[in-house]
Amino acid sequence: MKKDIEIPEVKDVYVAAVHEQHPEYKTMDWNVYIINDKKLPLEMVLIVASGSNEKKITPAMRHSIKMLPAKYFAKIEFLQEKLLQLDNKFAITFFAEGKMYERTFTLAKNTVKEAALGEIPIMNLKGILAV
């Protein structure tokens, strides 16, 4: 029975922390985005975000996006500075090509920092890709 279950691999979908200026307050903030680098839209995107370490765990935050167009991105949430000391996990589930996909992306504790900035697909901004 288990051998009959197909779990497709998630490709061309990313989660990234982007260091960007808040338009109103002019502060530099870390915001987390989901990025769809596929040629097809993602449908019914469900995101469960949580943070944890050996001593602390945050409540799960749930987000949904009805449709994320191809070659596009959407903001998931703002990351407060104290959350950067936790492993931040983003469990993503979505439908594409008539199949359900699922993957958990992790921003490991203390890895979200300016020294680690790199290019982010689609966005043309600097940030850190979750693994």
Backbone as XML, in Angstrom:
<?xml version="1.0"?>
<chain id="A" units="angstrom">
  <residue number="1" name="MET">
    <atom name="N" x="0.814" y="-1.194" z="0.000"/>
    <atom name="CA" x="0.000" y="0.000" z="0.000"/>
    <atom name="C" x="0.861" y="1.264" z="0.000"/>
  </residue>
  <residue number="2" name="LYS">
    <atom name="N" x="1.867" y="1.322" z="0.891"/>
    <atom name="CA" x="2.690" y="2.521" z="0.974"/>
    <atom name="C" x="3.443" y="2.763" z="-0.323"/>
  </residue>
  <residue number="3" name="LYS">
    <atom name="N" x="3.816" y="1.674" z="-0.988"/>
    <atom name="CA" x="4.573" y="1.834" z="-2.233"/>
    <atom name="C" x="3.734" y="2.477" z="-3.338"/>
  </residue>
  <residue number="4" name="ASP">
    <atom name="N" x="2.415" y="2.461" z="-3.193"/>
    <atom name="CA" x="1.512" y="3.043" z="-4.189"/>
    <atom name="C" x="1.312" y="4.538" z="-4.014"/>
  </residue>
  <residue number="5" name="ILE">
    <atom name="N" x="1.749" y="5.092" z="-2.885"/>
    <atom name="CA" x="1.572" y="6.515" z="-2.618"/>
    <atom name="C" x="2.718" y="7.285" z="-3.250"/>
  </residue>
  <residue number="6" name="GLU">
    <atom name="N" x="2.368" y="8.197" z="-4.139"/>
    <atom name="CA" x="3.375" y="9.024" z="-4.805"/>
    <atom name="C" x="3.441" y="10.382" z="-4.124"/>
  </residue>
  <residue number="7" name="ILE">
    <atom name="N" x="4.628" y="10.744" z="-3.659"/>
    <atom name="CA" x="4.846" y="12.062" z="-3.064"/>
    <atom name="C" x="5.821" y="12.803" z="-3.985"/>
  </residue>
  <residue number="8" name="PRO">
    <atom name="N" x="5.291" y="13.711" z="-4.822"/>
    <atom name="CA" x="6.175" y="14.396" z="-5.764"/>
    <atom name="C" x="7.135" y="15.350" z="-5.061"/>
  </residue>
  <residue number="9" name="GLU">
    <atom name="N" x="8.303" y="15.496" z="-5.640"/>
    <atom name="CA" x="9.325" y="16.391" z="-5.091"/>
    <atom name="C" x="8.987" y="17.842" z="-5.431"/>
  </residue>
  <residue number="10" name="VAL">
    <atom name="N" x="9.159" y="18.710" z="-4.456"/>
    <atom name="CA" x="8.904" y="20.142" z="-4.663"/>
    <atom name="C" x="10.128" y="20.747" z="-5.343"/>
  </residue>
  <residue number="11" name="LYS">
    <atom name="N" x="9.904" y="21.338" z="-6.516"/>
    <atom name="CA" x="10.972" y="22.013" z="-7.259"/>
    <atom name="C" x="10.505" y="23.413" z="-7.625"/>
  </residue>
  <residue number="12" name="ASP">
    <atom name="N" x="11.437" y="24.335" z="-7.702"/>
    <atom name="CA" x="11.181" y="25.707" z="-8.145"/>
    <atom name="C" x="10.207" y="26.477" z="-7.242"/>
  </residue>
  <residue number="13" name="VAL">
    <atom name="N" x="10.123" y="26.074" z="-5.993"/>
    <atom name="CA" x="9.372" y="26.807" z="-4.981"/>
    <atom name="C" x="10.337" y="27.035" z="-3.826"/>
  </residue>
  <residue number="14" name="TYR">
    <atom name="N" x="10.410" y="28.262" z="-3.336"/>
    <atom name="CA" x="11.378" y="28.620" z="-2.315"/>
    <atom name="C" x="10.706" y="29.413" z="-1.189"/>
  </residue>
  <residue number="15" name="VAL">
    <atom name="N" x="11.356" y="29.403" z="-0.047"/>
    <atom name="CA" x="11.014" y="30.289" z="1.062"/>
    <atom name="C" x="12.289" y="31.062" z="1.370"/>
  </residue>
  <residue number="16" name="ALA">
    <atom name="N" x="12.161" y="32.363" z="1.531"/>
    <atom name="CA" x="13.344" y="33.201" z="1.770"/>
    <atom name="C" x="13.039" y="34.292" z="2.782"/>
  </residue>
  <residue number="17" name="ALA">
    <atom name="N" x="14.047" y="34.613" z="3.579"/>
    <atom name="CA" x="14.000" y="35.769" z="4.479"/>
    <atom name="C" x="14.698" y="36.909" z="3.756"/>
  </residue>
  <residue number="18" name="VAL">
    <atom name="N" x="13.998" y="38.020" z="3.597"/>
    <atom name="CA" x="14.529" y="39.172" z="2.863"/>
    <atom name="C" x="14.663" y="40.340" z="3.821"/>
  </residue>
  <residue number="19" name="HIS">
    <atom name="N" x="15.828" y="40.978" z="3.784"/>
    <atom name="CA" x="16.098" y="42.146" z="4.622"/>
    <atom name="C" x="15.750" y="43.373" z="3.798"/>
  </residue>
  <residue number="20" name="GLU">
    <atom name="N" x="14.674" y="44.045" z="4.193"/>
    <atom name="CA" x="14.202" y="45.171" z="3.395"/>
    <atom name="C" x="13.693" y="46.298" z="4.280"/>
  </residue>
  <residue number="21" name="GLN">
    <atom name="N" x="13.658" y="47.474" z="3.691"/>
    <atom name="CA" x="13.234" y="48.653" z="4.446"/>
    <atom name="C" x="11.709" y="48.717" z="4.529"/>
  </residue>
  <residue number="22" name="HIS">
    <atom name="N" x="11.213" y="48.966" z="5.735"/>
    <atom name="CA" x="9.775" y="49.159" z="5.937"/>
    <atom name="C" x="9.406" y="50.496" z="5.305"/>
  </residue>
  <residue number="23" name="PRO">
    <atom name="N" x="8.381" y="50.518" z="4.440"/>
    <atom name="CA" x="8.067" y="51.768" z="3.722"/>
    <atom name="C" x="7.613" y="52.913" z="4.618"/>
  </residue>
  <residue number="24" name="GLU">
    <atom name="N" x="6.969" y="52.605" z="5.712"/>
    <atom name="CA" x="6.440" y="53.655" z="6.579"/>
    <atom name="C" x="7.419" y="54.054" z="7.683"/>
  </residue>
  <residue number="25" name="TYR">
    <atom name="N" x="7.976" y="53.058" z="8.374"/>
    <atom name="CA" x="8.828" y="53.344" z="9.531"/>
    <atom name="C" x="10.305" y="53.513" z="9.190"/>
  </residue>
  <residue number="26" name="LYS">
    <atom name="N" x="10.687" y="53.172" z="7.959"/>
    <atom name="CA" x="12.069" y="53.297" z="7.485"/>
    <atom name="C" x="13.056" y="52.444" z="8.289"/>
  </residue>
  <residue number="27" name="THR">
    <atom name="N" x="12.568" y="51.364" z="8.892"/>
    <atom name="CA" x="13.443" y="50.424" z="9.604"/>
    <atom name="C" x="13.791" y="49.276" z="8.666"/>
  </residue>
  <residue number="28" name="MET">
    <atom name="N" x="14.912" y="48.621" z="8.920"/>
    <atom name="CA" x="15.290" y="47.441" z="8.145"/>
    <atom name="C" x="14.712" y="46.213" z="8.846"/>
  </residue>
  <residue number="29" name="ASP">
    <atom name="N" x="13.818" y="45.526" z="8.167"/>
    <atom name="CA" x="13.108" y="44.391" z="8.739"/>
    <atom name="C" x="13.400" y="43.115" z="7.951"/>
  </residue>
  <residue number="30" name="TRP">
    <atom name="N" x="13.236" y="41.977" z="8.629"/>
    <atom name="CA" x="13.312" y="40.669" z="7.980"/>
    <atom name="C" x="11.881" y="40.210" z="7.707"/>
  </residue>
  <residue number="31" name="ASN">
    <atom name="N" x="11.579" y="39.964" z="6.443"/>
    <atom name="CA" x="10.269" y="39.456" z="6.042"/>
    <atom name="C" x="10.469" y="38.131" z="5.306"/>
  </residue>
  <residue number="32" name="VAL">
    <atom name="N" x="9.552" y="37.202" z="5.542"/>
    <atom name="CA" x="9.636" y="35.885" z="4.903"/>
    <atom name="C" x="8.660" y="35.841" z="3.738"/>
  </residue>
  <residue number="33" name="TYR">
    <atom name="N" x="9.143" y="35.328" z="2.597"/>
    <atom name="CA" x="8.351" y="35.230" z="1.378"/>
    <atom name="C" x="8.324" y="33.799" z="0.869"/>
  </residue>
  <residue number="34" name="ILE">
    <atom name="N" x="7.244" y="33.443" z="0.186"/>
    <atom name="CA" x="7.206" y="32.224" z="-0.612"/>
    <atom name="C" x="7.377" y="32.655" z="-2.061"/>
  </residue>
  <residue number="35" name="ILE">
    <atom name="N" x="8.200" y="31.917" z="-2.799"/>
    <atom name="CA" x="8.540" y="32.279" z="-4.171"/>
    <atom name="C" x="8.169" y="31.128" z="-5.091"/>
  </residue>
  <residue number="36" name="ASN">
    <atom name="N" x="7.385" y="31.425" z="-6.116"/>
    <atom name="CA" x="6.996" y="30.433" z="-7.112"/>
    <atom name="C" x="7.789" y="30.695" z="-8.387"/>
  </residue>
  <residue number="37" name="ASP">
    <atom name="N" x="8.812" y="29.881" z="-8.620"/>
    <atom name="CA" x="9.639" y="30.007" z="-9.821"/>
    <atom name="C" x="9.173" y="29.022" z="-10.904"/>
  </residue>
  <residue number="38" name="LYS">
    <atom name="N" x="8.002" y="28.420" z="-10.709"/>
    <atom name="CA" x="7.449" y="27.480" z="-11.689"/>
    <atom name="C" x="6.802" y="28.242" z="-12.846"/>
  </residue>
  <residue number="39" name="LYS">
    <atom name="N" x="6.505" y="27.511" z="-13.921"/>
    <atom name="CA" x="5.810" y="28.093" z="-15.065"/>
    <atom name="C" x="4.289" y="28.011" z="-14.898"/>
  </residue>
  <residue number="40" name="LEU">
    <atom name="N" x="3.848" y="27.407" z="-13.794"/>
    <atom name="CA" x="2.426" y="27.249" z="-13.504"/>
    <atom name="C" x="2.111" y="27.854" z="-12.142"/>
  </residue>
  <residue number="41" name="PRO">
    <atom name="N" x="0.874" y="28.281" z="-11.926"/>
    <atom name="CA" x="0.516" y="28.830" z="-10.609"/>
    <atom name="C" x="0.421" y="27.743" z="-9.543"/>
  </residue>
  <residue number="42" name="LEU">
    <atom name="N" x="0.571" y="28.145" z="-8.290"/>
    <atom name="CA" x="0.344" y="27.263" z="-7.145"/>
    <atom name="C" x="-1.067" y="27.569" z="-6.647"/>
  </residue>
  <residue number="43" name="GLU">
    <atom name="N" x="-1.828" y="26.531" z="-6.372"/>
    <atom name="CA" x="-3.203" y="26.719" z="-5.911"/>
    <atom name="C" x="-3.347" y="26.240" z="-4.477"/>
  </residue>
  <residue number="44" name="MET">
    <atom name="N" x="-4.249" y="26.878" z="-3.748"/>
    <atom name="CA" x="-4.558" y="26.524" z="-2.365"/>
    <atom name="C" x="-3.289" y="26.316" z="-1.526"/>
  </residue>
  <residue number="45" name="VAL">
    <atom name="N" x="-2.463" y="27.325" z="-1.468"/>
    <atom name="CA" x="-1.214" y="27.254" z="-0.713"/>
    <atom name="C" x="-1.535" y="27.402" z="0.776"/>
  </residue>
  <residue number="46" name="LEU">
    <atom name="N" x="-1.126" y="26.422" z="1.555"/>
    <atom name="CA" x="-1.296" y="26.460" z="3.006"/>
    <atom name="C" x="0.082" y="26.494" z="3.640"/>
  </residue>
  <residue number="47" name="ILE">
    <atom name="N" x="0.269" y="27.379" z="4.607"/>
    <atom name="CA" x="1.568" y="27.559" z="5.252"/>
    <atom name="C" x="1.360" y="27.520" z="6.755"/>
  </residue>
  <residue number="48" name="VAL">
    <atom name="N" x="2.142" y="26.684" z="7.422"/>
    <atom name="CA" x="2.143" y="26.646" z="8.884"/>
    <atom name="C" x="3.553" y="27.021" z="9.319"/>
  </residue>
  <residue number="49" name="ALA">
    <atom name="N" x="3.684" y="28.152" z="10.015"/>
    <atom name="CA" x="4.980" y="28.670" z="10.446"/>
    <atom name="C" x="5.116" y="28.524" z="11.954"/>
  </residue>
  <residue number="50" name="SER">
    <atom name="N" x="6.292" y="28.079" z="12.381"/>
    <atom name="CA" x="6.560" y="27.973" z="13.822"/>
    <atom name="C" x="8.058" y="28.106" z="14.053"/>
  </residue>
  <residue number="51" name="GLY">
    <atom name="N" x="8.405" y="28.453" z="15.280"/>
    <atom name="CA" x="9.804" y="28.580" z="15.661"/>
    <atom name="C" x="10.059" y="27.794" z="16.931"/>
  </residue>
  <residue number="52" name="SER">
    <atom name="N" x="11.286" y="27.287" z="17.058"/>
    <atom name="CA" x="11.608" y="26.528" z="18.274"/>
    <atom name="C" x="13.116" y="26.423" z="18.462"/>
  </residue>
  <residue number="53" name="ASN">
    <atom name="N" x="13.489" y="26.152" z="19.708"/>
    <atom name="CA" x="14.846" y="25.739" z="20.056"/>
    <atom name="C" x="14.709" y="24.749" z="21.203"/>
  </residue>
  <residue number="54" name="GLU">
    <atom name="N" x="15.793" y="24.477" z="21.928"/>
    <atom name="CA" x="15.748" y="23.480" z="22.996"/>
    <atom name="C" x="14.813" y="23.887" z="24.137"/>
  </residue>
  <residue number="55" name="LYS">
    <atom name="N" x="14.620" y="25.189" z="24.352"/>
    <atom name="CA" x="13.859" y="25.675" z="25.502"/>
    <atom name="C" x="12.536" y="26.344" z="25.150"/>
  </residue>
  <residue number="56" name="LYS">
    <atom name="N" x="12.390" y="26.827" z="23.930"/>
    <atom name="CA" x="11.216" y="27.614" z="23.568"/>
    <atom name="C" x="10.541" y="27.048" z="22.318"/>
  </residue>
  <residue number="57" name="ILE">
    <atom name="N" x="9.242" y="27.305" z="22.238"/>
    <atom name="CA" x="8.492" y="26.988" z="21.026"/>
    <atom name="C" x="7.417" y="28.065" z="20.851"/>
  </residue>
  <residue number="58" name="THR">
    <atom name="N" x="7.259" y="28.540" z="19.638"/>
    <atom name="CA" x="6.246" y="29.561" z="19.369"/>
    <atom name="C" x="4.943" y="28.873" z="18.957"/>
  </residue>
  <residue number="59" name="PRO">
    <atom name="N" x="3.834" y="29.556" z="19.104"/>
    <atom name="CA" x="2.582" y="29.000" z="18.582"/>
    <atom name="C" x="2.657" y="28.927" z="17.050"/>
  </residue>
  <residue number="60" name="ALA">
    <atom name="N" x="1.963" y="27.985" z="16.472"/>
    <atom name="CA" x="1.929" y="27.864" z="15.012"/>
    <atom name="C" x="1.080" y="28.990" z="14.427"/>
  </residue>
  <residue number="61" name="MET">
    <atom name="N" x="1.591" y="29.603" z="13.381"/>
    <atom name="CA" x="0.854" y="30.637" z="12.654"/>
    <atom name="C" x="0.458" y="30.023" z="11.310"/>
  </residue>
  <residue number="62" name="ARG">
    <atom name="N" x="-0.809" y="30.163" z="10.971"/>
    <atom name="CA" x="-1.307" y="29.584" z="9.723"/>
    <atom name="C" x="-1.624" y="30.688" z="8.722"/>
  </residue>
  <residue number="63" name="HIS">
    <atom name="N" x="-1.230" y="30.443" z="7.476"/>
    <atom name="CA" x="-1.458" y="31.401" z="6.400"/>
    <atom name="C" x="-2.000" y="30.627" z="5.196"/>
  </residue>
  <residue number="64" name="SER">
    <atom name="N" x="-2.742" y="31.298" z="4.344"/>
    <atom name="CA" x="-3.199" y="30.660" z="3.107"/>
    <atom name="C" x="-3.174" y="31.672" z="1.968"/>
  </residue>
  <residue number="65" name="ILE">
    <atom name="N" x="-2.938" y="31.135" z="0.789"/>
    <atom name="CA" x="-2.941" y="31.936" z="-0.436"/>
    <atom name="C" x="-3.758" y="31.134" z="-1.448"/>
  </residue>
  <residue number="66" name="LYS">
    <atom name="N" x="-4.835" y="31.724" z="-1.964"/>
    <atom name="CA" x="-5.680" y="30.990" z="-2.912"/>
    <atom name="C" x="-4.912" y="30.604" z="-4.167"/>
  </residue>
  <residue number="67" name="MET">
    <atom name="N" x="-4.174" y="31.567" z="-4.720"/>
    <atom name="CA" x="-3.433" y="31.306" z="-5.947"/>
    <atom name="C" x="-2.180" y="32.171" z="-5.956"/>
  </residue>
  <residue number="68" name="LEU">
    <atom name="N" x="-1.030" y="31.525" z="-6.171"/>
    <atom name="CA" x="0.236" y="32.241" z="-6.316"/>
    <atom name="C" x="0.648" y="32.090" z="-7.777"/>
  </residue>
  <residue number="69" name="PRO">
    <atom name="N" x="0.558" y="33.165" z="-8.559"/>
    <atom name="CA" x="0.854" y="33.067" z="-9.994"/>
    <atom name="C" x="2.267" y="32.563" z="-10.274"/>
  </residue>
  <residue number="70" name="ALA">
    <atom name="N" x="2.448" y="32.055" z="-11.479"/>
    <atom name="CA" x="3.763" y="31.604" z="-11.930"/>
    <atom name="C" x="4.743" y="32.772" z="-11.900"/>
  </residue>
  <residue number="71" name="LYS">
    <atom name="N" x="5.987" y="32.457" z="-11.544"/>
    <atom name="CA" x="7.067" y="33.457" z="-11.526"/>
    <atom name="C" x="6.715" y="34.663" z="-10.661"/>
  </residue>
  <residue number="72" name="TYR">
    <atom name="N" x="6.162" y="34.384" z="-9.465"/>
    <atom name="CA" x="5.708" y="35.446" z="-8.586"/>
    <atom name="C" x="6.024" y="35.074" z="-7.136"/>
  </residue>
  <residue number="73" name="PHE">
    <atom name="N" x="5.822" y="36.001" z="-6.224"/>
    <atom name="CA" x="6.119" y="35.757" z="-4.812"/>
    <atom name="C" x="5.067" y="36.438" z="-3.948"/>
  </residue>
  <residue number="74" name="ALA">
    <atom name="N" x="4.985" y="36.001" z="-2.682"/>
    <atom name="CA" x="4.042" y="36.601" z="-1.739"/>
    <atom name="C" x="4.671" y="36.616" z="-0.360"/>
  </residue>
  <residue number="75" name="LYS">
    <atom name="N" x="4.398" y="37.685" z="0.369"/>
    <atom name="CA" x="4.908" y="37.815" z="1.730"/>
    <atom name="C" x="4.136" y="36.876" z="2.655"/>
  </residue>
  <residue number="76" name="ILE">
    <atom name="N" x="4.878" y="36.141" z="3.485"/>
    <atom name="CA" x="4.259" y="35.253" z="4.467"/>
    <atom name="C" x="4.130" y="35.984" z="5.793"/>
  </residue>
  <residue number="77" name="GLU">
    <atom name="N" x="5.267" y="36.476" z="6.312"/>
    <atom name="CA" x="5.197" y="37.158" z="7.606"/>
    <atom name="C" x="6.480" y="37.922" z="7.902"/>
  </residue>
  <residue number="78" name="PHE">
    <atom name="N" x="6.367" y="38.817" z="8.879"/>
    <atom name="CA" x="7.481" y="39.587" z="9.423"/>
    <atom name="C" x="8.164" y="38.738" z="10.500"/>
  </residue>
  <residue number="79" name="LEU">
    <atom name="N" x="9.492" y="38.708" z="10.514"/>
    <atom name="CA" x="10.244" y="37.979" z="11.541"/>
    <atom name="C" x="10.812" y="38.975" z="12.541"/>
  </residue>
  <residue number="80" name="GLN">
    <atom name="N" x="10.343" y="38.921" z="13.771"/>
    <atom name="CA" x="10.893" y="39.776" z="14.819"/>
    <atom name="C" x="12.321" y="39.332" z="15.125"/>
  </residue>
  <residue number="81" name="GLU">
    <atom name="N" x="13.142" y="40.268" z="15.585"/>
    <atom name="CA" x="14.551" y="39.988" z="15.882"/>
    <atom name="C" x="14.734" y="38.794" z="16.825"/>
  </residue>
  <residue number="82" name="LYS">
    <atom name="N" x="13.906" y="38.695" z="17.864"/>
    <atom name="CA" x="14.082" y="37.598" z="18.827"/>
    <atom name="C" x="13.747" y="36.235" z="18.221"/>
  </residue>
  <residue number="83" name="LEU">
    <atom name="N" x="13.002" y="36.208" z="17.126"/>
    <atom name="CA" x="12.709" y="34.935" z="16.454"/>
    <atom name="C" x="13.894" y="34.416" z="15.647"/>
  </residue>
  <residue number="84" name="LEU">
    <atom name="N" x="14.865" y="35.282" z="15.370"/>
    <atom name="CA" x="16.040" y="34.867" z="14.601"/>
    <atom name="C" x="16.926" y="33.914" z="15.403"/>
  </residue>
  <residue number="85" name="GLN">
    <atom name="N" x="16.720" y="33.831" z="16.711"/>
    <atom name="CA" x="17.478" y="32.925" z="17.573"/>
    <atom name="C" x="16.838" y="31.543" z="17.641"/>
  </residue>
  <residue number="86" name="LEU">
    <atom name="N" x="15.753" y="31.346" z="16.881"/>
    <atom name="CA" x="15.046" y="30.073" z="16.853"/>
    <atom name="C" x="15.166" y="29.443" z="15.465"/>
  </residue>
  <residue number="87" name="ASP">
    <atom name="N" x="14.963" y="28.127" z="15.390"/>
    <atom name="CA" x="14.798" y="27.471" z="14.097"/>
    <atom name="C" x="13.381" y="27.787" z="13.640"/>
  </residue>
  <residue number="88" name="ASN">
    <atom name="N" x="13.242" y="28.485" z="12.519"/>
    <atom name="CA" x="11.932" y="28.855" z="12.002"/>
    <atom name="C" x="11.573" y="27.917" z="10.862"/>
  </residue>
  <residue number="89" name="LYS">
    <atom name="N" x="10.470" y="27.184" z="11.043"/>
    <atom name="CA" x="10.040" y="26.189" z="10.055"/>
    <atom name="C" x="8.761" y="26.648" z="9.378"/>
  </residue>
  <residue number="90" name="PHE">
    <atom name="N" x="8.699" y="26.392" z="8.081"/>
    <atom name="CA" x="7.550" y="26.759" z="7.264"/>
    <atom name="C" x="7.106" y="25.513" z="6.504"/>
  </residue>
  <residue number="91" name="ALA">
    <atom name="N" x="6.028" y="24.894" z="6.968"/>
    <atom name="CA" x="5.457" y="23.718" z="6.303"/>
    <atom name="C" x="4.524" y="24.221" z="5.208"/>
  </residue>
  <residue number="92" name="ILE">
    <atom name="N" x="4.864" y="23.932" z="3.962"/>
    <atom name="CA" x="4.131" y="24.434" z="2.809"/>
    <atom name="C" x="3.424" y="23.262" z="2.115"/>
  </residue>
  <residue number="93" name="THR">
    <atom name="N" x="2.144" y="23.429" z="1.855"/>
    <atom name="CA" x="1.368" y="22.461" z="1.087"/>
    <atom name="C" x="0.642" y="23.225" z="-0.006"/>
  </residue>
  <residue number="94" name="PHE">
    <atom name="N" x="0.658" y="22.688" z="-1.237"/>
    <atom name="CA" x="-0.033" y="23.361" z="-2.336"/>
    <atom name="C" x="-0.397" y="22.351" z="-3.419"/>
  </residue>
  <residue number="95" name="PHE">
    <atom name="N" x="-1.257" y="22.785" z="-4.332"/>
    <atom name="CA" x="-1.627" y="21.985" z="-5.489"/>
    <atom name="C" x="-1.052" y="22.640" z="-6.738"/>
  </residue>
  <residue number="96" name="ALA">
    <atom name="N" x="-0.527" y="21.798" z="-7.633"/>
    <atom name="CA" x="-0.040" y="22.250" z="-8.935"/>
    <atom name="C" x="-0.082" y="21.043" z="-9.861"/>
  </residue>
  <residue number="97" name="GLU">
    <atom name="N" x="-0.428" y="21.271" z="-11.090"/>
    <atom name="CA" x="-0.473" y="20.201" z="-12.091"/>
    <atom name="C" x="-1.368" y="19.040" z="-11.631"/>
  </residue>
  <residue number="98" name="GLY">
    <atom name="N" x="-2.418" y="19.342" z="-10.878"/>
    <atom name="CA" x="-3.341" y="18.311" z="-10.426"/>
    <atom name="C" x="-2.816" y="17.413" z="-9.327"/>
  </residue>
  <residue number="99" name="LYS">
    <atom name="N" x="-1.696" y="17.792" z="-8.703"/>
    <atom name="CA" x="-1.105" y="16.991" z="-7.627"/>
    <atom name="C" x="-0.909" y="17.851" z="-6.388"/>
  </residue>
  <residue number="100" name="MET">
    <atom name="N" x="-0.888" y="17.193" z="-5.244"/>
    <atom name="CA" x="-0.605" y="17.891" z="-4.001"/>
    <atom name="C" x="0.889" y="17.758" z="-3.688"/>
  </residue>
  <residue number="101" name="TYR">
    <atom name="N" x="1.497" y="18.864" z="-3.327"/>
    <atom name="CA" x="2.911" y="18.908" z="-2.971"/>
    <atom name="C" x="3.043" y="19.353" z="-1.521"/>
  </residue>
  <residue number="102" name="GLU">
    <atom name="N" x="4.127" y="18.908" z="-0.891"/>
    <atom name="CA" x="4.353" y="19.281" z="0.504"/>
    <atom name="C" x="5.851" y="19.299" z="0.787"/>
  </residue>
  <residue number="103" name="ARG">
    <atom name="N" x="6.259" y="20.329" z="1.520"/>
    <atom name="CA" x="7.664" y="20.423" z="1.930"/>
    <atom name="C" x="7.772" y="21.363" z="3.121"/>
  </residue>
  <residue number="104" name="THR">
    <atom name="N" x="8.715" y="21.067" z="4.006"/>
    <atom name="CA" x="9.009" y="21.953" z="5.127"/>
    <atom name="C" x="10.346" y="22.628" z="4.864"/>
  </residue>
  <residue number="105" name="PHE">
    <atom name="N" x="10.341" y="23.954" z="4.914"/>
    <atom name="CA" x="11.540" y="24.767" z="4.745"/>
    <atom name="C" x="11.969" y="25.267" z="6.115"/>
  </residue>
  <residue number="106" name="THR">
    <atom name="N" x="13.285" y="25.333" z="6.349"/>
    <atom name="CA" x="13.794" y="25.772" z="7.645"/>
    <atom name="C" x="14.806" y="26.896" z="7.486"/>
  </residue>
  <residue number="107" name="LEU">
    <atom name="N" x="14.621" y="27.930" z="8.296"/>
    <atom name="CA" x="15.631" y="28.972" z="8.478"/>
    <atom name="C" x="16.263" y="28.667" z="9.834"/>
  </residue>
  <residue number="108" name="ALA">
    <atom name="N" x="17.445" y="28.097" z="9.828"/>
    <atom name="CA" x="18.098" y="27.670" z="11.066"/>
    <atom name="C" x="18.430" y="28.863" z="11.952"/>
  </residue>
  <residue number="109" name="LYS">
    <atom name="N" x="18.447" y="28.614" z="13.264"/>
    <atom name="CA" x="18.706" y="29.688" z="14.222"/>
    <atom name="C" x="20.040" y="30.365" z="13.939"/>
  </residue>
  <residue number="110" name="ASN">
    <atom name="N" x="20.049" y="31.657" z="14.124"/>
    <atom name="CA" x="21.234" y="32.511" z="13.964"/>
    <atom name="C" x="21.832" y="32.505" z="12.557"/>
  </residue>
  <residue number="111" name="THR">
    <atom name="N" x="21.099" y="32.044" z="11.544"/>
    <atom name="CA" x="21.611" y="32.093" z="10.166"/>
    <atom name="C" x="21.032" y="33.257" z="9.379"/>
  </residue>
  <residue number="112" name="VAL">
    <atom name="N" x="19.968" y="33.857" z="9.904"/>
    <atom name="CA" x="19.363" y="35.003" z="9.235"/>
    <atom name="C" x="20.073" y="36.251" z="9.738"/>
  </residue>
  <residue number="113" name="LYS">
    <atom name="N" x="21.053" y="36.696" z="8.921"/>
    <atom name="CA" x="21.851" y="37.869" z="9.278"/>
    <atom name="C" x="22.392" y="38.502" z="8.007"/>
  </residue>
  <residue number="114" name="GLU">
    <atom name="N" x="22.743" y="39.752" z="8.099"/>
    <atom name="CA" x="23.199" y="40.499" z="6.917"/>
    <atom name="C" x="24.417" y="39.874" z="6.258"/>
  </residue>
  <residue number="115" name="ALA">
    <atom name="N" x="25.293" y="39.262" z="7.032"/>
    <atom name="CA" x="26.519" y="38.675" z="6.478"/>
    <atom name="C" x="26.227" y="37.493" z="5.557"/>
  </residue>
  <residue number="116" name="ALA">
    <atom name="N" x="25.051" y="36.907" z="5.662"/>
    <atom name="CA" x="24.709" y="35.721" z="4.870"/>
    <atom name="C" x="23.838" y="36.029" z="3.650"/>
  </residue>
  <residue number="117" name="LEU">
    <atom name="N" x="23.618" y="37.297" z="3.345"/>
    <atom name="CA" x="22.736" y="37.665" z="2.241"/>
    <atom name="C" x="23.228" y="37.151" z="0.897"/>
  </residue>
  <residue number="118" name="GLY">
    <atom name="N" x="22.294" y="36.662" z="0.093"/>
    <atom name="CA" x="22.595" y="36.201" z="-1.264"/>
    <atom name="C" x="21.437" y="36.548" z="-2.184"/>
  </residue>
  <residue number="119" name="GLU">
    <atom name="N" x="21.585" y="36.250" z="-3.472"/>
    <atom name="CA" x="20.544" y="36.550" z="-4.452"/>
    <atom name="C" x="19.333" y="35.640" z="-4.244"/>
  </residue>
  <residue number="120" name="ILE">
    <atom name="N" x="18.147" y="36.211" z="-4.391"/>
    <atom name="CA" x="16.900" y="35.479" z="-4.242"/>
    <atom name="C" x="16.225" y="35.389" z="-5.614"/>
  </residue>
  <residue number="121" name="PRO">
    <atom name="N" x="15.806" y="34.179" z="-6.036"/>
    <atom name="CA" x="15.147" y="34.035" z="-7.344"/>
    <atom name="C" x="13.898" y="34.908" z="-7.458"/>
  </residue>
  <residue number="122" name="ILE">
    <atom name="N" x="13.619" y="35.382" z="-8.664"/>
    <atom name="CA" x="12.440" y="36.161" z="-9.033"/>
    <atom name="C" x="12.435" y="37.574" z="-8.441"/>
  </residue>
  <residue number="123" name="MET">
    <atom name="N" x="12.798" y="37.715" z="-7.187"/>
    <atom name="CA" x="12.614" y="38.976" z="-6.473"/>
    <atom name="C" x="13.645" y="40.047" z="-6.798"/>
  </residue>
  <residue number="124" name="ASN">
    <atom name="N" x="14.814" y="39.654" z="-7.280"/>
    <atom name="CA" x="15.899" y="40.610" z="-7.518"/>
    <atom name="C" x="16.252" y="41.389" z="-6.258"/>
  </residue>
  <residue number="125" name="LEU">
    <atom name="N" x="16.223" y="40.705" z="-5.121"/>
    <atom name="CA" x="16.593" y="41.274" z="-3.833"/>
    <atom name="C" x="17.581" y="40.332" z="-3.152"/>
  </residue>
  <residue number="126" name="LYS">
    <atom name="N" x="18.230" y="40.834" z="-2.117"/>
    <atom name="CA" x="19.145" y="40.017" z="-1.315"/>
    <atom name="C" x="18.386" y="39.417" z="-0.139"/>
  </residue>
  <residue number="127" name="GLY">
    <atom name="N" x="18.733" y="38.184" z="0.199"/>
    <atom name="CA" x="18.084" y="37.520" z="1.314"/>
    <atom name="C" x="18.748" y="36.192" z="1.614"/>
  </residue>
  <residue number="128" name="ILE">
    <atom name="N" x="18.072" y="35.380" z="2.394"/>
    <atom name="CA" x="18.573" y="34.063" z="2.776"/>
    <atom name="C" x="17.519" y="33.033" z="2.417"/>
  </residue>
  <residue number="129" name="LEU">
    <atom name="N" x="17.911" y="32.046" z="1.620"/>
    <atom name="CA" x="16.991" y="30.971" z="1.248"/>
    <atom name="C" x="16.891" y="29.956" z="2.366"/>
  </residue>
  <residue number="130" name="ALA">
    <atom name="N" x="15.678" y="29.531" z="2.674"/>
    <atom name="CA" x="15.462" y="28.454" z="3.648"/>
    <atom name="C" x="15.822" y="27.127" z="2.985"/>
  </residue>
  <residue number="131" name="VAL">
    <atom name="N" x="16.264" y="26.185" z="3.787"/>
    <atom name="CA" x="16.612" y="24.850" z="3.248"/>
    <atom name="C" x="15.572" y="23.837" z="3.642"/>
  </residue>
</chain>
